[in-house]
Amino acid sequence: MGSGSSTQLAEGSHIVVIGGGYGGLLLAHQLHKKQLCKVTLIDPKDCMVHYVAALRSSVMPDYAKKMFIPYDKVMGESFVRGKVVSVDTDARKVKLESGAEIDYTELVIATGATSPFPGKIIDKKADVSATEGIEIYKEFHNEISKSNKFLIVGGGAVGLEMAGELRNEYPECQITVVNSREYLISNRLAKNFQDRLMTTLEKLKINVLLSDKVDNMDELELNKHKPGQTVTTTEGKSIEVDMIISCVGNKIQTDFLQETLGTAISDNGVIAVDEQFKVEGFDDVYAIGDVTNINEEKMAYTAKLHAKFLVQNFILRANGKALKSYKTGELMLILPLGRTGGISSLKGVILGDTLTKMLKSKTLFTPPTWSDVGLKAP
């Protein structure tokens, strides 16, 4: 199982983690490494996808090989590839699409959310392999490379990062971002940040339409080079483009739990947890990351905080000590706009191109994402 400590949970403990994203894989890896108990990670893919690098891989397809972290290299035989279709919380069993069943003493739900490709490749193929993923981004880059007039739907972090990557790689192309809200990314970001961000986008010649929506989405073909497509908006604008990329619409991946978790899960799949990530009404089921109702931005960074916190509480419990309660922190945002710059907000302080490049734009957290789970990035 690897090097670990002498601290262990009760004999026979088996923690099953459903979902190998930023939080799920880190949690499973740390429990596995510390030999706290038997651990099983379940995911339909054969690799974790480093989604922070997805948009760079869209314009630089060779980067895609850095996106896919093989589960078997991290977890060995403690990884099971498969899709969970149901959970029996009374019998403490997880059932897979294959018909296989896995017993647990404690369950951690870390299935995250999906959103449109290119931001999330699972939107195209839920059980994607690393080999398939690299090829999918190559094909998408081929469509991008033929295009010159881009429209991006959504002014969140993903939409703006996509715009920045396009501008960096294709300096002469036309880019328009349509955003339904009057603010970009989050209304928790101060007005001075919003103003600075708009100024930065203007300098990059990225046209932003706020408080407007595309009203003919059903007629448009996305992610394909298709000259002459006309986008119309609710505010009466008409824009001719040759490629449309959607960067809006998260969907939480907890449908398989709707009949299991009772009042602890909302109609749209959000799971209610307490300050120790226990699912409300259950003593042996936890949830971390995007699926939770914790009032904070859903980011890779926060999912990893959840994972580390839960591991520490498992260790405290194993040592017979009092458990801690999770406290949300201040919003921190590091927004790359291409490889050479961007804008960030750290504890209310606005940082520009140079520091944003140092923090994230240059490497997109790729080396530490691999090293966090004991591997070296290719």
C-alpha positions in Angstrom: 0.0 0.0 0.0 3.0 2.3 0.2 4.7 4.1 3.1 2.4 5.3 5.8 1.9 5.8 9.5 1.0 3.3 12.3 -2.3 5.2 12.8 -5.3 3.2 11.5 -9.0 3.3 11.5 -11.0 0.4 13.1 -10.1 -3.0 11.7 -12.2 -3.9 8.7 -12.7 -0.2 7.7 -13.1 0.3 4.0 -13.5 3.8 2.6 -15.0 3.8 -0.9 -14.5 7.0 -2.9 -16.8 7.6 -5.9 -15.3 10.0 -8.4 -11.6 10.6 -9.1 -11.4 14.3 -9.7 -9.3 16.9 -7.9 -10.9 16.1 -4.5 -11.7 12.4 -4.9 -8.3 11.3 -6.2 -6.3 13.4 -3.7 -8.4 12.0 -0.9 -8.0 8.4 -2.0 -4.3 8.8 -2.6 -3.6 10.3 0.8 -5.7 7.6 2.6 -3.9 4.9 0.5 -0.5 6.4 1.2 -1.0 6.8 4.9 -2.4 3.2 5.1 -5.2 4.5 7.2 -7.5 1.7 6.0 -8.5 -0.2 2.9 -9.5 2.3 0.2 -11.2 1.9 -3.2 -11.5 4.6 -5.8 -14.2 4.1 -8.4 -14.5 6.1 -11.7 -15.6 5.3 -15.3 -12.5 6.9 -16.8 -9.0 5.4 -16.6 -7.5 8.7 -15.6 -8.0 11.9 -13.7 -8.5 14.9 -16.0 -6.6 18.0 -15.1 -9.3 20.3 -16.4 -7.4 23.5 -15.6 -5.3 22.7 -18.7 -8.3 21.9 -20.9 -8.4 25.3 -22.7 -4.7 25.4 -23.3 -4.9 21.9 -24.8 -7.6 23.2 -27.1 -5.1 25.6 -28.8 -1.9 23.6 -28.1 -2.9 20.0 -28.5 0.5 18.7 -27.5 -0.3 20.0 -24.0 -3.1 17.4 -23.7 -0.7 14.6 -22.7 -0.2 16.6 -19.4 -4.0 16.6 -18.7 -4.6 12.9 -18.0 -3.3 11.4 -14.8 -3.5 7.5 -14.8 -5.5 6.2 -11.8 -3.6 2.8 -11.8 -0.3 4.6 -11.4 -1.6 6.4 -8.3 -3.9 3.8 -6.7 -2.7 0.4 -8.1 -5.2 -2.3 -7.4 -7.2 0.0 -5.2 -8.7 1.6 -8.4 -11.8 0.1 -9.9 -12.9 1.4 -13.3 -16.7 1.4 -13.6 -19.8 3.5 -13.4 -21.8 3.5 -10.1 -25.5 3.1 -10.8 -26.8 2.9 -7.3 -25.9 2.9 -3.6 -27.6 0.8 -0.9 -26.9 2.8 2.3 -28.6 0.2 4.5 -26.5 -2.7 3.2 -23.5 -0.4 2.6 -23.1 -1.5 -0.9 -22.1 0.3 -4.1 -23.5 -1.3 -7.3 -21.7 -0.8 -10.7 -23.2 -0.9 -14.2 -21.3 -4.2 -14.7 -23.4 -5.7 -12.0 -20.4 -5.9 -9.6 -21.0 -4.8 -5.9 -18.5 -3.2 -3.6 -19.0 -3.2 0.2 -18.0 -0.1 2.2 -17.9 1.0 5.8 -17.8 4.6 4.8 -18.6 6.2 1.5 -17.3 9.5 0.0 -19.1 11.1 -2.9 -16.8 13.1 -5.1 -18.4 12.9 -8.5 -18.2 16.6 -9.3 -20.1 18.3 -12.1 -19.9 18.3 -15.9 -20.1 21.2 -18.3 -19.8 21.7 -22.0 -16.7 20.6 -23.9 -13.9 21.8 -24.2 -14.1 22.8 -20.5 -15.0 19.2 -19.5 -14.2 16.3 -21.8 -16.6 14.0 -20.0 -19.4 16.0 -21.7 -18.3 14.2 -24.9 -17.4 10.8 -23.3 -18.1 10.0 -19.7 -15.7 7.0 -19.6 -13.0 8.6 -21.7 -9.5 7.1 -21.6 -6.3 9.2 -21.7 -5.6 8.0 -25.3 -9.1 9.0 -26.5 -8.8 12.3 -24.6 -5.6 13.4 -26.3 -7.1 12.6 -29.7 -10.4 14.5 -28.9 -8.4 17.7 -28.1 -6.4 17.3 -31.3 -9.6 17.1 -33.4 -11.0 20.2 -31.6 -7.7 22.1 -32.2 -8.1 21.3 -35.9 -11.5 23.0 -36.0 -10.1 26.0 -34.1 -7.1 26.4 -36.4 -9.4 26.8 -39.4 -11.5 29.6 -37.7 -11.1 33.3 -37.3 -14.4 34.7 -35.9 -15.1 33.2 -32.5 -18.1 33.6 -30.2 -17.8 32.3 -26.6 -21.0 31.8 -24.7 -20.4 32.5 -21.0 -18.3 35.1 -19.1 -17.3 32.9 -16.3 -13.7 31.9 -15.6 -13.8 29.1 -18.3 -15.2 31.4 -21.0 -12.7 34.1 -20.3 -9.7 31.7 -20.1 -10.9 30.2 -23.5 -10.9 33.8 -24.9 -7.4 34.4 -23.5 -6.0 31.2 -25.0 -7.4 32.0 -28.4 -6.0 35.5 -28.3 -2.6 34.3 -27.3 -2.4 31.7 -30.0 -4.3 33.6 -32.8 -3.5 37.4 -32.3 -5.5 38.5 -35.4 -8.7 36.6 -34.7 -12.0 38.2 -33.7 -13.4 37.2 -30.3 -16.8 38.0 -28.7 -17.9 36.8 -25.3 -21.7 36.9 -24.5 -22.5 36.9 -20.8 -26.1 36.8 -19.4 -25.2 38.6 -16.2 -24.1 42.2 -15.6 -20.9 41.0 -14.0 -18.1 38.6 -15.0 -17.2 35.4 -13.1 -18.7 36.1 -9.7 -20.6 38.9 -7.9 -18.4 38.3 -5.0 -15.5 39.9 -6.9 -15.3 43.6 -6.0 -16.2 46.4 -8.5 -12.6 47.5 -8.8 -11.6 44.0 -9.9 -14.5 43.9 -12.4 -13.4 47.2 -13.9 -9.8 46.2 -14.1 -10.9 42.9 -15.8 -13.0 44.7 -18.4 -10.1 47.0 -19.1 -7.7 44.0 -19.5 -10.1 42.3 -21.9 -10.5 45.5 -23.9 -6.7 45.7 -24.3 -6.7 42.2 -25.6 -9.4 43.2 -28.1 -11.9 40.7 -26.6 -15.4 42.1 -27.1 -17.6 41.5 -24.1 -21.4 41.7 -24.2 -22.9 41.9 -20.7 -26.5 41.3 -19.7 -27.2 39.6 -23.0 -27.9 36.1 -24.1 -27.7 34.1 -27.3 -31.3 33.4 -28.3 -30.9 31.0 -31.2 -28.6 28.4 -29.6 -30.8 25.6 -30.9 -30.0 26.6 -34.4 -26.3 26.8 -34.0 -23.5 24.2 -34.4 -21.0 24.3 -31.6 -17.3 23.5 -31.6 -17.1 23.2 -35.4 -15.6 25.5 -38.0 -18.7 26.6 -39.8 -18.4 29.9 -41.7 -21.4 32.1 -41.9 -23.2 31.1 -38.8 -25.3 34.1 -37.5 -25.8 34.5 -33.7 -28.6 36.6 -32.5 -29.0 37.9 -29.0 -31.9 38.9 -26.7 -30.7 42.5 -26.9 -31.1 42.5 -30.7 -27.5 42.1 -31.8 -26.6 39.9 -34.8 -23.0 38.5 -35.0 -21.6 36.5 -37.9 -19.0 33.9 -36.7 -17.3 30.8 -37.9 -17.0 29.0 -34.5 -19.1 29.0 -31.4 -17.8 27.6 -28.1 -20.2 27.2 -25.1 -18.7 27.7 -21.7 -21.9 27.7 -19.6 -24.1 25.1 -17.9 -22.8 23.0 -15.0 -24.7 19.8 -14.2 -23.9 18.0 -10.9 -23.3 14.3 -11.4 -25.4 12.8 -8.6 -28.5 11.4 -10.5 -27.7 7.9 -9.3 -28.2 9.1 -5.7 -31.6 10.8 -6.0 -33.5 7.9 -4.6 -30.9 7.1 -2.0 -30.1 10.3 -0.1 -33.7 11.5 0.6 -34.0 15.1 1.8 -30.2 15.5 1.8 -30.1 15.9 -2.0 -31.9 18.7 -3.9 -33.8 18.3 -7.2 -30.7 19.6 -9.1 -28.4 17.2 -7.3 -26.7 19.3 -4.6 -25.9 17.3 -1.5 -26.4 18.9 1.9 -23.4 18.3 4.2 -22.4 19.4 7.7 -19.2 21.1 8.8 -17.3 17.8 8.6 -18.6 16.9 5.2 -21.0 14.3 6.5 -24.2 14.0 4.3 -27.1 15.1 6.4 -28.9 12.2 7.9 -26.0 9.7 7.5 -23.1 8.8 9.8 -21.1 6.9 7.2 -21.6 8.9 4.0 -19.6 12.0 3.1 -19.5 14.4 0.1 -16.8 16.8 -1.1 -16.2 19.2 -3.9 -18.7 20.5 -6.5 -21.6 18.3 -5.3 -21.8 19.9 -1.9 -24.0 22.8 -0.7 -21.1 24.6 0.9 -21.3 28.3 0.1 -18.1 28.9 -1.8 -17.0 28.9 -5.4 -16.7 25.5 -6.9 -13.1 25.2 -7.9 -10.3 22.6 -8.1 -8.6 24.5 -5.3 -11.6 24.1 -2.9 -12.2 20.5 -3.8 -8.6 19.8 -2.8 -9.1 21.7 0.5 -12.1 19.5 1.2 -10.0 16.3 0.5 -7.2 17.4 2.8 -9.6 18.4 5.5 -11.4 15.1 5.4 -8.2 13.1 5.6 -7.1 15.0 8.6 -10.4 14.3 10.3 -10.1 10.6 9.6 -6.7 10.7 11.2 -8.0 12.6 14.2 -10.8 10.0 14.6 -8.3 7.2 14.3 -6.3 8.8 17.2 -9.4 9.3 19.3 -9.2 13.1 19.1 -12.0 15.6 18.5 -12.9 16.3 14.9 -12.5 19.8 13.3 -15.1 21.8 11.5 -14.5 23.2 8.0 -14.5 26.9 7.5 -14.8 28.6 4.1 -12.2 31.1 3.2 -12.1 34.2 1.2 -12.6 34.0 -2.6 -9.3 33.7 -4.4 -9.2 33.9 -8.1 -6.3 33.4 -10.5 -7.4 34.0 -14.0 -5.0 33.3 -16.9 -5.7 35.1 -20.1 -3.3 33.2 -22.3 0.3 32.0 -21.4 1.8 35.3 -20.6 -0.6 37.0 -18.2 -4.0 37.5 -16.8 -5.5 39.0 -13.6 -5.9 37.7 -10.1 -7.7 38.6 -6.8 -6.0 37.4 -3.7 -7.6 38.5 -0.4 -8.8 41.7 -2.1 -5.5 42.6 -3.7 -5.6 42.7 -7.5 -2.6 41.3 -9.3 -1.8 41.8 -13.0 0.0 40.0 -15.8 3.4 39.3 -14.2 2.3 37.7 -11.0 -0.7 35.9 -12.6 1.8 34.4 -15.1 4.1 33.3 -12.2 1.2 31.9 -10.2 -0.8 30.0 -12.9 -0.7 31.2 -16.5 2.7 29.7 -17.3 2.2 26.1 -16.0 -1.6 26.0 -15.1 -0.7 24.1 -11.8 0.2 21.1 -13.9 3.4 20.0 -12.1 1.8 20.2 -8.6 -1.4 18.5 -9.7 0.7 15.4 -10.7 3.1 15.6 -7.7 0.1 15.9 -5.3 -0.7 12.3 -6.1 2.9 11.1 -6.2 3.6 11.3 -10.0 5.7 13.6 -12.2 4.1 15.4 -15.1 5.2 14.3 -18.6 
